[in-house]
Amino acid sequence: MLADFLLTEMARPDGPAGPHGGLPLNRRLYEALRRAMLDGRLSAGDRLPSSRELAQDLGLSRNTVVAALEQLGAEGYLVSRVGSGTYVHDQLPPPAPSSRRARTRDDARLPGLSARGRVLAERFGARELEIQPFTPGPADFSAFPVALWQRLQNRHWRSARPEMLDYTASGGYGPLRRAVADYLRVSRSVRLDAEQVLITTGTQQSLELCAWLLADVGDGVWIEDPAYWGAIKAFTACGLQWLPVPVDGEGLNPAAASGPAPRLIYVTPSHQYPTGAVMSLARRRELLAQAARAGAWILEDDYDSEFRFDGAPIASLAGLDDDGRVCYLGTFSKVLYPGIKLGYLVAPRGLVEAFRQAHYDLHRPGQLPLQAALAEFIEMGHFAAALRRSRQTYADRRAQLLRALEPLLQEPGVHITGAAQGLHLCVRLPPALNDAAIAEALARQGISVRPLSAYTLQRRDLRGLLIGYGYAQPSQIAPAAQRIVTAVREALRVAGG
């Protein structure tokens, strides 16, 4: 019956009442009738019930039905014959083979993804690998001065000059680029000029710019194993070949690399993602020398260096670079909030103009009022204050988590890495354990942790649990950690027979 189909269609999650659920009723009915004709449920020449009958069958007002029918008539789907009724137009084309009913019967007719598209869609998804709070509840941004931030943004929007609303070809708002340069010189020992700083939408965009400008499709990139999922996505999208290099207690190990020389070397030396290993000074010098011999570029992702809890912050790899082969990547998302979507890239000195041009051509960067607000936020000392508050908040949660996990350290083969810095740590487990099964069991209890083995490329010897504590609710840390301890001990007992 036509009325049943129309009611069902109007209520479908993927129909007119789904993603367009805010549409008026006459538009929903229009969409449902149009779909019926395009799918062949109503054929050319078919007579429709009268507007009064349709209104009664559908429980709608007659005005609603008339409005939908008139729109379909204006578009040529229907034709009215005086004294006879309303008919589907005789010239309506037959249903296309790609209609939804055909797609439902045979999904193979849909255009397929490319090989690269399949890899992007099927492997290393952020929803499965992003280290989220391990206790349930909303992310906690209570340490961020929201009211102050809103006032700064409002002030810059009210006083925005016309050029502040346009794209920018300069690499970003000048005062913000200078503030970033000053900050990196002092806190990370990076040797740079403000002209080298490009403001991006974050680390992902910075990685893509480096890959596009410094490598060609098919070139090799050394990538840490285990690896950061976001870097894998970026390099895959740019058509680069992964060359996994094992990570040990000193970070990426160049001596363990095999195969062709790389064009790019991607590293997280200050807090390896995900193991938390810190690259030693000797290893850093070795990596710089390797890059110089191979003519390779190093991409240093310094994603959470602001949060160092044990000892002084470790100087950046870029601070040791005498050959200008390190591209330094940073983000504001950790100190401020993820949705700000602002990061920075320090481009090689001789390639600044090329990076600016590509950034402008590919991304049309803008958001200058937002960048202006952030520049003032930094210049007035609010960024440093926010960093101090965040550091203390995260340090307290880290200490609470470590105390709660301490019983695990009595178990053979269990130890913790990566706790000296950042917003996550890694509980390393014996290779015989199934860390994915432990993580799945904890997920059923509402505890979100990630298995270390899911981040590996070629290695099969790593087991562990990645635990993010940055946004965990303090009152829930100890109870949730106790469930982790219990789950690991149970897995150890079963594995031991």
CORKA-V180067 format. One line per field, one symbol per residue. ss: DSSP state (2 for helix, 1 for strand, 0 for the rest). phi: phi as a letter, one per 40 degrees, with the letter a starting at -180 (. if undefined). Layout:
# CORKA-V180067
ss=???
phi=???
This chain:
# CORKA-V180067
ss=02222222222000000000000022222222222222000000001100222222220002222222222222000111100011110000000000022222202220000022222222000222200010000000000002222222222222000222200000000222222222222220000002221111002222222222220000011111100022222222200011111111001102220000000111100000000000002222222222222200111110000001000000000222000001111110000002220011110022222222222222200002222222222220022222222222222222222222222222000011100010011111000000222222222000000112222000000001111100000222222222222222222222200
phi=.cccccccccbcdbbdcccbdccccccccdcccccccccgcbcdgcccdcccccccccgbcccccccccccccccgcbbcbdgbhbbcdcccccdccccccccccaccccdcccdccccccbbfccccbcccdcbchccbbcccccccccccccccccbccdcccccbbcghcddccccccccccccbfccabdcccbcbchccccccdccccbabdgccbcbcbcbcccccccccccgcccbcbcbbcbgdbdcccagccccbbbabccadcbcgcbccccccccccccccccgcbbbccbcaccbbbbgcdcccccccccbgbbcbbaacccccadccfbaabccddcbdccccccdcccbfcafcdcccccdcdcccgccccccccccccccccccccccccddcccccgbabbgccagbabbccbddccccccccccccccgbcbbccccccbbcbbbbibcbcbdbccdcbccccccccdcccccccccccg
